[in-house]
Structure formats: C-alpha cells, structure tokens
Amino acid sequence: MLSQILAQVLPPVVDALTPILVALLVGVIYRWTGIQIEQKHMLALQSALQNGARLMLKPDASIAEAIAYVQKSVPDALAKLQASD
C-alpha cells in the first residue's frame, strides 16, 4: 500500500526538484570555480540527473548505476564542469 503511494508520488516530486537542484549545483560550481556552464549543457545535465534519479526509484537499482547513467549520457556537460589546471 505504502509502496504504491510512493511509486505514484515520488516521480513527480523528483521531476519538480531536479531543476532546482541543478540550478543550485551550477551556482555553487560557478562560485567555487568561476566555470559557467552553458544553457544547453545545463539542460542536458538536468535531464540526465532526472532520469538517473528515476532509475534509483526502481527497487533493484543502485546509486552507482544512476551515476554511471549520468556519466554515459552527458559526458560533454560533465567535462565542462571539470576545473582546469
């Protein structure tokens, strides 16, 4: 019963919170590193993180699988976030 309710409630909550979290993350990265991420990379990263979070909602999924999904989905966006030496 509770799992059915959570299965219905969690995906929309994840969808609603992901853009906020990505915007905060991008802001923090900019303040720490001065690296500004482009809009297209931010949107791609947001989508990948959202899909990764949905993946973690599945009973047999792990955080490592979600991270691997994001890394595989948006390598260019993640590369833009790497601090240059």
Beta strands, then each sheet from edge to edge (+ up, - down):
end
